[in-house]
Amino acid sequence: QEQLVESGGGLVQAGGSLRLTCVSSGRPFDSDAMAWFRQAPGKEREFVAGISWSGRNTYYGDSVKGRFTISRENAKNTVYLKMNSLNPEDTAVYYCAARQSIVNPRSSYDDWGQGTQVTVSS
């Protein structure tokens, strides 16, 4: 049974910070590339940040570059998203996603968490 569970969302004022956590179980975390996506009401799902299986490579959507940091701790099967300088446009449900990347480097994200709500007030 594969499962991704997000936590750490909540309500924060503009300019504040939050750290999201995603814990993976039932899949080979050390072989998985991980990512965060988000979806705001009435909007399409948006790529936020990604990290390679080793943690040596990270990628960010244009809207969060310089403000968000993705990291992972493989010993805990956990990926984090540190969000700084939050603004109301960051309000969304944030989803953790996983894809295997060792056998097939071009694999798609095929395992998703339930999401955690982030609300930024102005």
Solvent accessible surface area in square Angstrom, and as a share of the most:
residue,aa,sasa,rsa
1,Q,191,0.85
2,E,96,0.43
3,Q,87,0.39
4,L,5,0.03
5,V,65,0.37
6,E,7,0.03
7,S,59,0.38
8,G,39,0.37
9,G,30,0.29
10,G,30,0.28
11,L,132,0.66
12,V,24,0.14
13,Q,140,0.62
14,A,48,0.37
15,G,57,0.54
16,G,21,0.20
17,S,50,0.32
18,L,34,0.17
19,R,135,0.49
20,L,0,0.00
21,T,28,0.16
22,C,0,0.00
23,V,69,0.40
24,S,3,0.02
25,S,52,0.34
26,G,54,0.51
27,R,30,0.11
28,P,88,0.55
29,F,5,0.02
30,D,81,0.42
31,S,35,0.23
32,D,0,0.00
33,A,3,0.03
34,M,0,0.00
35,A,0,0.00
36,W,0,0.00
37,F,26,0.11
38,R,14,0.05
39,Q,73,0.33
40,A,29,0.22
41,P,120,0.76
42,G,90,0.86
43,K,133,0.56
44,E,151,0.68
45,R,131,0.48
46,E,69,0.31
47,F,70,0.29
48,V,0,0.00
49,A,0,0.00
50,G,2,0.02
51,I,6,0.03
52,S,21,0.14
53,W,114,0.40
54,S,42,0.27
55,G,27,0.26
56,R,208,0.76
57,N,78,0.40
58,T,57,0.33
59,Y,126,0.48
60,Y,51,0.19
61,G,13,0.13
62,D,125,0.65
63,S,59,0.38
64,V,1,0.00
65,K,117,0.49
66,G,86,0.82
67,R,46,0.17
68,F,7,0.03
69,T,73,0.42
70,I,5,0.02
71,S,48,0.31
72,R,32,0.12
73,E,69,0.31
74,N,45,0.23
75,A,103,0.80
76,K,125,0.53
77,N,54,0.27
78,T,6,0.04
79,V,0,0.00
80,Y,31,0.12
81,L,0,0.00
82,K,79,0.33
83,M,0,0.00
84,N,59,0.30
85,S,61,0.40
86,L,2,0.01
87,N,46,0.24
88,P,50,0.31
89,E,134,0.60
90,D,1,0.01
91,T,35,0.21
92,A,2,0.02
93,V,42,0.24
94,Y,0,0.00
95,Y,53,0.20
96,C,0,0.00
97,A,0,0.00
98,A,0,0.00
99,R,48,0.18
100,Q,58,0.26
101,S,17,0.11
102,I,89,0.45
103,V,136,0.78
104,N,64,0.33
105,P,96,0.60
106,R,222,0.81
107,S,21,0.14
108,S,84,0.54
109,Y,53,0.20
110,D,105,0.54
111,D,18,0.09
112,W,77,0.27
113,G,10,0.10
114,Q,111,0.49
115,G,12,0.12
116,T,17,0.10
117,Q,87,0.38
118,V,0,0.00
119,T,49,0.29
120,V,7,0.04
121,S,44,0.28
122,S,133,0.86
